[in-house]
């Protein structure tokens, strides 16, 4: 199939604003031609955009498609079949919001990705981490103190999402196993976290040797390591060990941000999740101990953005929303838009996201050779980031890989 998009304002995020007078030809799953002159393509289906904005599909670099409960321990009572059914709905709704690509930061496996690629369920293109890896007693360890040990991974949804490893050899083996299972990247927990029962936020998790083992194996396999980390100490340790992206990073300070910039490490803030948990997580089952930790990291969110911008750290768009909070996925645009120019926020969800998933020139842009992941927007998002909210109601057309997921033009 081929489509010719006309009568539009083109927003390629390499530019600072949308431009008039362009046409875009799509053939198969790829952008064939972009021109500021009429394109001759007699066999193509013409899509009249009615002077709306045409832009690349959005990229969310930190989602959890299988985490259908805000209080993760509730997944103990969720069998894998129900977990996957819930995930199918979450994936479709992400695509409905205009996210044509997501990086799952722990949980989604090769079966989920294959189901989407085969068209069995609608959803974004997926870059998967498989099971996240953490040490005993750390952010990944949700075993009760009365448990003797973790059950087998086939028992319930919570266990399926995570792996426990201690010592360099176990971490090395766990990393190898995730890559054997098809992981595009390896996820490590290297500090305390909000949604875990026993670990303080400031705790350091995994030694230099353990992190180094995972980084070495990922590089040997042509993959990379992303790390859950909040404090300057945890971030510094991970960066010096060679990780590629820092997730969350709320407590980062100026010297640590400068270290990240010098090493070319990406930051993936998720400010919307802490704001949403502050408002809604108690009613969804999250205990007070976790809500107190959430309050702590929430205080530093805007400072994180400012430190990273000042240091020149590239920040990708990420949300990390669990359970019913997923409906706030586009809220990160509003939060970042309060302290950053709109075009920078859009670039975080397009160009920078494409770099994170190592698809520069293929995703996050509209140019010949790029995947035909396209959005038609009712207005100009550079002037109004609110056009992304409300579940995609301002997106009359959503195309992924040259096929319309939605087209009501």
C-alpha positions as a Markdown table, in Angstrom:
| # | Residue | x | y | z |
|---|---|---|---|---|
| 1 | Unk | 0.0 | 0.0 | 0.0 |
| 2 | Unk | 1.1 | 3.6 | -0.7 |
| 3 | Unk | -0.3 | 6.8 | 0.8 |
| 4 | Unk | 0.3 | 10.4 | -0.2 |
| 5 | Unk | -0.2 | 12.9 | 2.7 |
| 6 | Unk | -1.2 | 16.4 | 1.4 |
| 7 | Unk | -2.5 | 19.7 | 2.6 |
| 8 | Unk | -0.6 | 19.6 | 5.9 |
| 9 | Unk | 1.9 | 21.4 | 8.1 |
| 10 | Unk | 5.0 | 19.2 | 8.6 |
| 11 | Unk | 6.6 | 18.9 | 12.0 |
| 12 | Unk | 9.9 | 17.1 | 11.8 |
| 13 | Unk | 11.5 | 17.5 | 15.2 |
| 14 | Unk | 14.8 | 18.4 | 13.7 |
| 15 | Unk | 13.1 | 21.8 | 13.0 |
| 16 | Unk | 12.0 | 24.3 | 15.6 |
| 17 | Unk | 8.5 | 24.6 | 14.2 |
| 18 | Unk | 6.1 | 23.1 | 11.7 |
| 19 | Unk | 6.4 | 24.1 | 8.0 |
| 20 | Unk | 3.8 | 24.6 | 5.4 |
| 21 | Unk | 3.7 | 23.3 | 1.8 |
| 22 | Unk | 5.1 | 19.8 | 2.3 |
| 23 | Unk | 3.9 | 16.4 | 1.0 |
| 24 | Unk | 4.9 | 13.0 | 2.3 |
| 25 | Unk | 4.8 | 9.7 | 0.3 |
| 26 | Unk | 4.6 | 6.4 | 2.2 |
| 27 | Unk | 5.3 | 3.1 | 0.5 |
| 28 | Unk | 4.9 | -0.1 | 2.5 |
| 29 | Unk | 6.2 | 0.5 | 6.0 |
| 30 | Unk | 8.6 | 3.3 | 5.0 |
| 31 | Unk | 8.6 | 7.0 | 4.2 |
| 32 | Unk | 9.5 | 7.1 | 0.5 |
| 33 | Unk | 9.7 | 10.9 | -0.2 |
| 34 | Unk | 9.3 | 14.2 | 1.6 |
| 35 | Unk | 9.0 | 17.3 | -0.6 |
| 36 | Unk | 8.0 | 20.9 | -0.5 |
| 37 | Unk | 6.7 | 20.5 | -4.0 |
| 38 | Unk | 3.9 | 18.3 | -5.3 |
| 39 | Unk | 4.7 | 14.6 | -5.4 |
| 40 | Unk | 3.6 | 12.6 | -8.3 |
| 41 | Unk | 2.3 | 9.2 | -7.1 |
| 42 | Unk | -0.7 | 8.2 | -9.2 |
| 43 | Unk | -1.2 | 4.8 | -7.5 |
| 44 | Unk | -1.1 | 6.2 | -4.0 |
| 45 | Unk | -4.2 | 6.8 | -1.8 |
| 46 | Unk | -4.3 | 10.5 | -1.1 |
| 47 | Unk | -4.8 | 11.6 | 2.5 |
| 48 | Unk | -6.0 | 15.2 | 2.8 |
| 49 | Unk | -4.9 | 16.3 | 6.2 |
| 50 | Unk | -7.0 | 19.5 | 6.2 |
| 51 | Unk | -4.0 | 21.7 | 7.1 |
| 52 | Unk | -3.5 | 19.7 | 10.3 |
| 53 | Unk | 0.0 | 18.9 | 11.6 |
| 54 | Unk | 1.8 | 15.7 | 10.4 |
| 55 | Unk | 4.5 | 14.5 | 12.8 |
| 56 | Unk | 6.3 | 11.3 | 13.8 |
| 57 | Unk | 4.8 | 8.9 | 16.2 |
| 58 | Unk | 5.7 | 9.3 | 19.9 |
| 59 | Unk | 8.2 | 7.1 | 21.8 |
| 60 | Unk | 7.9 | 6.3 | 25.5 |
| 61 | Unk | 11.2 | 5.0 | 26.8 |
| 62 | Unk | 9.9 | 3.7 | 30.1 |
| 63 | Unk | 6.7 | 1.7 | 30.3 |
| 64 | Unk | 5.7 | -1.5 | 32.0 |
| 65 | Unk | 3.1 | -3.2 | 29.8 |
| 66 | Unk | 2.5 | -6.1 | 32.2 |
| 67 | Unk | 2.3 | -4.1 | 35.5 |
| 68 | Unk | -1.4 | -3.9 | 35.7 |
| 69 | Unk | -1.5 | -3.2 | 39.5 |
| 70 | Unk | -0.2 | 0.0 | 41.2 |
| 71 | Unk | 0.7 | -2.0 | 44.3 |
| 72 | Unk | 2.8 | -4.6 | 42.5 |
| 73 | Unk | 2.4 | -7.3 | 45.1 |
| 74 | Unk | -1.2 | -7.7 | 44.1 |
| 75 | Unk | 0.1 | -9.4 | 41.0 |
| 76 | Unk | 0.7 | -12.4 | 43.2 |
| 77 | Unk | -3.0 | -13.3 | 42.6 |
| 78 | Unk | -2.8 | -12.7 | 38.8 |
| 79 | Unk | -2.1 | -15.7 | 36.6 |
| 80 | Unk | 0.0 | -15.2 | 33.5 |
| 81 | Unk | -3.1 | -15.6 | 31.3 |
| 82 | Unk | -4.9 | -12.7 | 32.9 |
| 83 | Unk | -1.7 | -10.6 | 33.0 |
| 84 | Unk | -1.4 | -11.0 | 29.3 |
| 85 | Unk | -5.0 | -10.1 | 28.6 |
| 86 | Unk | -4.6 | -7.0 | 30.7 |
| 87 | Unk | -1.4 | -6.2 | 28.8 |
| 88 | Unk | -3.2 | -6.4 | 25.5 |
| 89 | Unk | -5.5 | -3.6 | 26.5 |
| 90 | Unk | -2.7 | -1.5 | 27.8 |
| 91 | Unk | -0.8 | -1.8 | 24.6 |
| 92 | Unk | -3.7 | -0.8 | 22.5 |
| 93 | Unk | -4.4 | 2.2 | 24.6 |
| 94 | Unk | -0.8 | 3.3 | 24.3 |
| 95 | Unk | -1.1 | 3.2 | 20.5 |
| 96 | Unk | -4.4 | 5.1 | 20.8 |
| 97 | Unk | -2.5 | 7.9 | 22.5 |
| 98 | Unk | -0.1 | 8.2 | 19.7 |
| 99 | Unk | 2.8 | 6.1 | 21.1 |
| 100 | Unk | 3.9 | 4.1 | 18.1 |
| 101 | Unk | 7.0 | 2.8 | 19.9 |
| 102 | Unk | 7.7 | 2.0 | 23.6 |
| 103 | Unk | 10.6 | 0.6 | 25.5 |
| 104 | Unk | 9.4 | -1.8 | 28.2 |
| 105 | Unk | 11.7 | -1.4 | 31.2 |
| 106 | Unk | 10.9 | -4.8 | 32.7 |
| 107 | Unk | 8.3 | -7.4 | 32.2 |
| 108 | Unk | 7.4 | -7.8 | 28.6 |
| 109 | Unk | 8.8 | -10.8 | 26.9 |
| 110 | Unk | 9.4 | -12.0 | 23.4 |
| 111 | Unk | 5.9 | -13.5 | 23.2 |
| 112 | Unk | 4.3 | -10.1 | 23.8 |
| 113 | Unk | 6.5 | -8.5 | 21.2 |
| 114 | Unk | 5.8 | -11.3 | 18.7 |
| 115 | Unk | 2.1 | -11.0 | 19.3 |
| 116 | Unk | 2.2 | -7.3 | 18.4 |
| 117 | Unk | 4.5 | -7.8 | 15.4 |
| 118 | Unk | 2.2 | -10.6 | 14.1 |
| 119 | Unk | -0.8 | -8.3 | 14.4 |
| 120 | Unk | -2.5 | -10.6 | 17.0 |
| 121 | Unk | -3.0 | -7.6 | 19.3 |
| 122 | Unk | -2.7 | -3.9 | 18.4 |
| 123 | Unk | 0.1 | -2.0 | 20.0 |
| 124 | Unk | 3.3 | 0.0 | 19.6 |
| 125 | Unk | 6.6 | -1.5 | 18.3 |
| 126 | Unk | 8.2 | -2.9 | 21.4 |
| 127 | Unk | 11.8 | -2.9 | 22.7 |
| 128 | Unk | 11.9 | -5.3 | 25.6 |
| 129 | Unk | 14.0 | -5.9 | 28.7 |
| 130 | Unk | 12.3 | -9.2 | 29.7 |
| 131 | Unk | 12.8 | -9.7 | 33.5 |
| 132 | Unk | 14.4 | -6.9 | 35.4 |
| 133 | Unk | 17.4 | -8.0 | 37.6 |
| 134 | Unk | 18.0 | -7.0 | 41.2 |
| 135 | Unk | 19.7 | -8.3 | 44.3 |
| 136 | Unk | 18.2 | -10.0 | 47.3 |
| 137 | Unk | 16.5 | -7.4 | 49.5 |
| 138 | Unk | 16.6 | -4.7 | 46.8 |
| 139 | Unk | 14.0 | -2.9 | 44.7 |
| 140 | Unk | 13.3 | -6.0 | 42.7 |
| 141 | Unk | 12.8 | -8.3 | 45.7 |
| 142 | Unk | 9.1 | -8.3 | 46.7 |
| 143 | Unk | 9.2 | -11.6 | 48.6 |
| 144 | Unk | 7.5 | -11.5 | 52.0 |
| 145 | Unk | 9.8 | -11.8 | 55.0 |
| 146 | Unk | 8.0 | -15.0 | 55.8 |
| 147 | Unk | 8.9 | -16.5 | 52.4 |
| 148 | Unk | 11.7 | -19.1 | 52.3 |
| 149 | Unk | 12.5 | -18.2 | 48.7 |
| 150 | Unk | 10.9 | -17.0 | 45.4 |
| 151 | Unk | 8.5 | -19.3 | 43.7 |
| 152 | Unk | 9.0 | -20.5 | 40.1 |
| 153 | Unk | 8.5 | -17.8 | 37.5 |
| 154 | Unk | 5.4 | -19.5 | 36.0 |
| 155 | Unk | 3.3 | -19.2 | 39.2 |
| 156 | Unk | 2.0 | -15.6 | 39.0 |
| 157 | Unk | 2.4 | -12.3 | 37.3 |
| 158 | Unk | 4.6 | -10.7 | 40.0 |
| 159 | Unk | 7.3 | -13.4 | 39.8 |
| 160 | Unk | 7.3 | -13.4 | 36.0 |
| 161 | Unk | 8.4 | -9.8 | 35.9 |
| 162 | Unk | 11.5 | -9.9 | 37.9 |
| 163 | Unk | 14.7 | -11.9 | 38.6 |
| 164 | Unk | 16.9 | -12.0 | 41.7 |
| 165 | Unk | 20.7 | -12.4 | 41.3 |
| 166 | Unk | 23.6 | -12.0 | 43.8 |
| 167 | Unk | 27.2 | -11.9 | 43.0 |
| 168 | Unk | 28.9 | -11.2 | 39.6 |
| 169 | Unk | 28.4 | -14.8 | 38.3 |
| 170 | Unk | 24.7 | -14.8 | 39.1 |
| 171 | Unk | 24.2 | -11.4 | 37.5 |
| 172 | Unk | 26.2 | -12.4 | 34.5 |
| 173 | Unk | 24.0 | -15.5 | 34.1 |
| 174 | Unk | 20.8 | -13.5 | 34.6 |
| 175 | Unk | 21.8 | -11.0 | 32.0 |
| 176 | Unk | 22.7 | -13.7 | 29.5 |
| 177 | Unk | 19.3 | -15.4 | 30.1 |
| 178 | Unk | 17.3 | -12.2 | 29.4 |
| 179 | Unk | 19.2 | -11.8 | 26.2 |
| 180 | Unk | 18.7 | -15.4 | 25.3 |
| 181 | Unk | 15.0 | -14.6 | 25.8 |
| 182 | Unk | 15.2 | -11.8 | 23.2 |
| 183 | Unk | 15.9 | -8.7 | 25.4 |
| 184 | Unk | 16.8 | -5.6 | 23.5 |
| 185 | Unk | 18.4 | -4.2 | 26.6 |
| 186 | Unk | 19.2 | -5.4 | 30.2 |
| 187 | Unk | 17.5 | -3.8 | 33.2 |
| 188 | Unk | 19.3 | -3.5 | 36.5 |
| 189 | Unk | 18.1 | -2.1 | 39.9 |
| 190 | Unk | 21.0 | -0.3 | 41.4 |
| 191 | Unk | 19.3 | 1.8 | 44.1 |
| 192 | Unk | 16.3 | 1.7 | 46.4 |
| 193 | Unk | 12.9 | 2.5 | 45.0 |
| 194 | Unk | 9.4 | 3.8 | 45.7 |
| 195 | Unk | 7.2 | 0.7 | 45.0 |
| 196 | Unk | 9.2 | -1.8 | 47.0 |
| 197 | Unk | 8.7 | -2.8 | 50.6 |
| 198 | Unk | 12.1 | -3.0 | 52.4 |
| 199 | Unk | 14.8 | -0.9 | 50.7 |
| 200 | Unk | 15.5 | 2.7 | 51.6 |
| 201 | Unk | 15.7 | 5.1 | 48.6 |
| 202 | Unk | 19.4 | 5.9 | 49.4 |
| 203 | Unk | 20.5 | 2.2 | 49.4 |
| 204 | Unk | 23.1 | 1.2 | 46.9 |
| 205 | Unk | 22.2 | -2.1 | 45.2 |
| 206 | Unk | 24.7 | -4.2 | 43.2 |
| 207 | Unk | 28.4 | -3.8 | 43.6 |
| 208 | Unk | 30.7 | -2.4 | 40.9 |
| 209 | Unk | 31.7 | -5.9 | 40.0 |
| 210 | Unk | 28.0 | -7.0 | 39.7 |
| 211 | Unk | 27.1 | -4.0 | 37.5 |
| 212 | Unk | 30.2 | -4.5 | 35.5 |
| 213 | Unk | 29.4 | -8.1 | 34.8 |
| 214 | Unk | 26.0 | -7.2 | 33.3 |
| 215 | Unk | 27.5 | -4.4 | 31.2 |
| 216 | Unk | 30.2 | -6.6 | 29.9 |
| 217 | Unk | 27.7 | -9.3 | 28.9 |
| 218 | Unk | 25.3 | -6.8 | 27.3 |
| 219 | Unk | 28.1 | -5.2 | 25.2 |
| 220 | Unk | 29.3 | -8.6 | 24.1 |
| 221 | Unk | 25.8 | -9.4 | 22.9 |
| 222 | Unk | 25.4 | -6.1 | 21.1 |
| 223 | Unk | 23.0 | -4.8 | 23.8 |
| 224 | Unk | 23.2 | -2.3 | 26.6 |
| 225 | Unk | 22.2 | -1.8 | 30.3 |
| 226 | Unk | 19.6 | 0.5 | 31.7 |
| 227 | Unk | 19.5 | 1.1 | 35.4 |
| 228 | Unk | 16.9 | 2.1 | 38.0 |
| 229 | Unk | 18.7 | 4.7 | 40.1 |
| 230 | Unk | 17.7 | 7.7 | 42.2 |
| 231 | Unk | 20.7 | 9.1 | 44.2 |
| 232 | Unk | 23.9 | 10.7 | 42.9 |
| 233 | Unk | 25.9 | 7.9 | 44.5 |
| 234 | Unk | 23.9 | 5.2 | 42.7 |
| 235 | Unk | 23.9 | 7.1 | 39.4 |
| 236 | Unk | 27.7 | 7.7 | 39.6 |
| 237 | Unk | 28.4 | 4.1 | 40.3 |
| 238 | Unk | 26.3 | 2.9 | 37.4 |
| 239 | Unk | 27.7 | 5.5 | 35.0 |
| 240 | Unk | 31.3 | 4.7 | 35.8 |
| 241 | Unk | 30.5 | 1.0 | 35.2 |
| 242 | Unk | 29.4 | 1.8 | 31.6 |
| 243 | Unk | 25.6 | 1.7 | 31.7 |
| 244 | Unk | 23.8 | 3.6 | 28.9 |
| 245 | Unk | 20.6 | 5.0 | 30.4 |
| 246 | Unk | 19.6 | 6.1 | 33.9 |
| 247 | Unk | 15.9 | 5.6 | 34.7 |
| 248 | Unk | 14.2 | 8.0 | 37.2 |
| 249 | Unk | 17.2 | 9.8 | 38.6 |
| 250 | Unk | 15.2 | 12.3 | 40.6 |
| 251 | Unk | 17.9 | 13.1 | 43.2 |
| 252 | Unk | 20.6 | 13.8 | 40.6 |
| 253 | Unk | 22.8 | 16.8 | 41.4 |
| 254 | Unk | 24.8 | 19.1 | 39.2 |
| 255 | Unk | 28.2 | 17.2 | 39.4 |
| 256 | Unk | 26.5 | 13.9 | 38.6 |
| 257 | Unk | 24.6 | 15.4 | 35.7 |
| 258 | Unk | 27.9 | 16.7 | 34.3 |
| 259 | Unk | 29.4 | 13.2 | 34.7 |
| 260 | Unk | 26.4 | 11.8 | 32.7 |
| 261 | Unk | 26.9 | 14.3 | 30.0 |
| 262 | Unk | 30.6 | 13.6 | 29.7 |
| 263 | Unk | 30.0 | 9.9 | 29.4 |
| 264 | Unk | 27.1 | 10.3 | 26.9 |
| 265 | Unk | 24.6 | 8.7 | 29.3 |
| 266 | Unk | 20.9 | 9.3 | 28.8 |
| 267 | Unk | 18.4 | 10.2 | 31.5 |
| 268 | Unk | 14.8 | 9.0 | 31.4 |
| 269 | Unk | 12.8 | 11.0 | 34.0 |
| 270 | Unk | 9.3 | 9.8 | 34.9 |
| 271 | Unk | 7.9 | 12.7 | 36.8 |
| 272 | Unk | 4.3 | 12.0 | 35.9 |
| 273 | Unk | 4.3 | 8.7 | 37.8 |
| 274 | Unk | 5.2 | 10.3 | 41.1 |
| 275 | Unk | 2.6 | 13.1 | 40.7 |
| 276 | Unk | -0.1 | 10.5 | 39.8 |
| 277 | Unk | 0.9 | 8.3 | 42.7 |
| 278 | Unk | 0.6 | 11.2 | 45.1 |
| 279 | Unk | -3.0 | 11.8 | 44.0 |
| 280 | Unk | -4.3 | 8.3 | 43.3 |
| 281 | Unk | -2.0 | 5.5 | 44.6 |
| 282 | Unk | -3.5 | 5.1 | 48.1 |
| 283 | Unk | -6.9 | 4.3 | 46.8 |
| 284 | Unk | -5.3 | 1.8 | 44.4 |
| 285 | Unk | -3.7 | -0.2 | 47.3 |
| 286 | Unk | -0.2 | 1.4 | 47.7 |
| 287 | Unk | 0.9 | 1.3 | 51.4 |
| 288 | Unk | 1.9 | 4.4 | 53.4 |
| 289 | Unk | 5.5 | 3.4 | 53.6 |
| 290 | Unk | 5.8 | 3.5 | 49.8 |
| 291 | Unk | 3.8 | 6.7 | 49.5 |
| 292 | Unk | 6.2 | 8.4 | 52.0 |
| 293 | Unk | 9.1 | 7.5 | 49.6 |
| 294 | Unk | 7.1 | 8.8 | 46.7 |
| 295 | Unk | 6.8 | 12.2 | 48.5 |
| 296 | Unk | 10.5 | 12.3 | 48.9 |
| 297 | Unk | 11.4 | 11.8 | 45.2 |
| 298 | Unk | 8.6 | 14.0 | 44.1 |
| 299 | Unk | 10.2 | 17.0 | 45.7 |
| 300 | Unk | 13.2 | 16.9 | 43.4 |
| 301 | Unk | 11.5 | 16.3 | 40.0 |
| 302 | Unk | 11.9 | 19.8 | 38.5 |
| 303 | Unk | 15.4 | 20.2 | 39.9 |
| 304 | Unk | 16.3 | 17.0 | 38.0 |
| 305 | Unk | 15.2 | 18.5 | 34.7 |
| 306 | Unk | 17.1 | 21.7 | 35.4 |
| 307 | Unk | 20.3 | 19.9 | 36.3 |
| 308 | Unk | 20.2 | 17.8 | 33.2 |
| 309 | Unk | 19.4 | 20.6 | 30.9 |
| 310 | Unk | 22.2 | 22.8 | 32.3 |
| 311 | Unk | 24.7 | 19.9 | 31.9 |
| 312 | Unk | 23.6 | 19.0 | 28.4 |
| 313 | Unk | 22.3 | 15.5 | 29.4 |
| 314 | Unk | 19.9 | 14.1 | 26.7 |
| 315 | Unk | 16.5 | 13.3 | 28.3 |
| 316 | Unk | 14.1 | 10.8 | 26.7 |
| 317 | Unk | 10.4 | 10.8 | 27.4 |
| 318 | Unk | 9.3 | 8.1 | 29.9 |
| 319 | Unk | 6.3 | 7.6 | 32.2 |
| 320 | Unk | 6.7 | 4.4 | 34.3 |
| 321 | Unk | 2.9 | 4.4 | 35.1 |
| 322 | Unk | 1.6 | 1.3 | 36.9 |
| 323 | Unk | -1.9 | -0.2 | 36.8 |
| 324 | Unk | -4.8 | 2.2 | 36.4 |
| 325 | Unk | -2.4 | 5.2 | 36.4 |
| 326 | Unk | -1.6 | 4.4 | 32.7 |
| 327 | Unk | -4.3 | 6.8 | 31.6 |
| 328 | Unk | -1.9 | 9.7 | 32.5 |
| 329 | Unk | 0.8 | 8.7 | 30.0 |
| 330 | Unk | 0.7 | 12.0 | 28.1 |
| 331 | Unk | 0.8 | 14.0 | 31.4 |
| 332 | Unk | 4.6 | 14.1 | 31.2 |
| 333 | Unk | 4.3 | 16.5 | 28.3 |
| 334 | Unk | 2.4 | 19.0 | 30.6 |
| 335 | Unk | 5.0 | 18.6 | 33.4 |
| 336 | Unk | 8.1 | 19.0 | 31.3 |
| 337 | Unk | 6.4 | 21.8 | 29.3 |
| 338 | Unk | 6.3 | 23.9 | 32.5 |
| 339 | Unk | 10.2 | 24.2 | 32.5 |
| 340 | Unk | 11.2 | 23.3 | 29.0 |
| 341 | Unk | 10.3 | 24.7 | 25.5 |
| 342 | Unk | 7.6 | 22.6 | 23.8 |
| 343 | Unk | 9.9 | 21.6 | 21.0 |
| 344 | Unk | 12.4 | 20.1 | 23.4 |
| 345 | Unk | 9.7 | 18.1 | 25.1 |
| 346 | Unk | 8.6 | 16.8 | 21.6 |
| 347 | Unk | 12.2 | 15.9 | 20.8 |
| 348 | Unk | 12.4 | 13.9 | 24.0 |
| 349 | Unk | 9.5 | 11.8 | 22.7 |
| 350 | Unk | 10.8 | 11.5 | 19.2 |
| 351 | Unk | 14.5 | 12.1 | 18.3 |
| 352 | Unk | 16.0 | 11.4 | 21.7 |
| 353 | Unk | 13.8 | 8.4 | 22.1 |
| 354 | Unk | 14.9 | 7.0 | 18.8 |
| 355 | Unk | 18.5 | 7.4 | 19.9 |
| 356 | Unk | 17.8 | 5.5 | 23.2 |
| 357 | Unk | 16.3 | 2.5 | 21.3 |
| 358 | Unk | 19.1 | 2.9 | 18.7 |
| 359 | Unk | 16.9 | 3.6 | 15.7 |
| 360 | Unk | 18.2 | 7.1 | 14.7 |
| 361 | Unk | 16.9 | 8.0 | 11.3 |
| 362 | Unk | 14.3 | 5.2 | 11.4 |
| 363 | Unk | 12.1 | 6.4 | 14.2 |
| 364 | Unk | 11.2 | 9.9 | 15.6 |
| 365 | Unk | 11.6 | 11.7 | 12.3 |
| 366 | Unk | 9.9 | 12.1 | 8.9 |
| 367 | Unk | 12.5 | 11.6 | 6.2 |
| 368 | Unk | 13.1 | 9.1 | 3.4 |
| 369 | Unk | 14.0 | 5.7 | 4.8 |
| 370 | Unk | 12.3 | 6.3 | 8.2 |
| 371 | Unk | 9.5 | 3.9 | 9.3 |
| 372 | Unk | 6.1 | 5.3 | 8.5 |
| 373 | Unk | 5.1 | 5.9 | 12.1 |
| 374 | Unk | 3.0 | 9.1 | 11.7 |
| 375 | Unk | 0.5 | 11.2 | 13.6 |
| 376 | Unk | -2.0 | 13.7 | 12.2 |
| 377 | Unk | -2.7 | 16.3 | 15.0 |
| 378 | Unk | -5.6 | 18.7 | 15.3 |
| 379 | Unk | -3.4 | 21.8 | 15.7 |
| 380 | Unk | 0.2 | 22.6 | 16.3 |
| 381 | Unk | 1.7 | 20.7 | 19.3 |
| 382 | Unk | 4.7 | 23.1 | 19.4 |
| 383 | Unk | 2.1 | 25.8 | 20.4 |
| 384 | Unk | 0.0 | 23.5 | 22.6 |
| 385 | Unk | 1.3 | 20.3 | 24.2 |
| 386 | Unk | -2.2 | 19.7 | 25.5 |
| 387 | Unk | -3.1 | 18.3 | 22.0 |
| 388 | Unk | -1.6 | 15.0 | 23.2 |
| 389 | Unk | -3.9 | 14.6 | 26.2 |
| 390 | Unk | -7.2 | 12.9 | 26.7 |
| 391 | Unk | -6.3 | 9.5 | 25.2 |
| 392 | Unk | -5.6 | 10.7 | 21.7 |
| 393 | Unk | -8.9 | 12.5 | 20.9 |
| 394 | Unk | -6.9 | 15.2 | 19.0 |
| 395 | Unk | -5.2 | 12.6 | 16.8 |
| 396 | Unk | -7.6 | 11.8 | 13.9 |
| 397 | Unk | -5.0 | 9.6 | 12.2 |
| 398 | Unk | -2.4 | 7.3 | 13.7 |
| 399 | Unk | -0.2 | 5.2 | 11.4 |
| 400 | Unk | 2.3 | 2.6 | 12.5 |
| 401 | Unk | 4.7 | 0.9 | 9.9 |
| 402 | Unk | 2.6 | 2.2 | 7.0 |
| 403 | Unk | -0.7 | 0.9 | 8.3 |
| 404 | Unk | -3.5 | 3.0 | 9.8 |
| 405 | Unk | -4.3 | 2.2 | 13.4 |
| 406 | Unk | -6.8 | 5.1 | 13.2 |
| 407 | Unk | -8.0 | 7.2 | 10.3 |
| 408 | Unk | -11.1 | 9.4 | 10.8 |
| 409 | Unk | -10.1 | 12.2 | 8.4 |
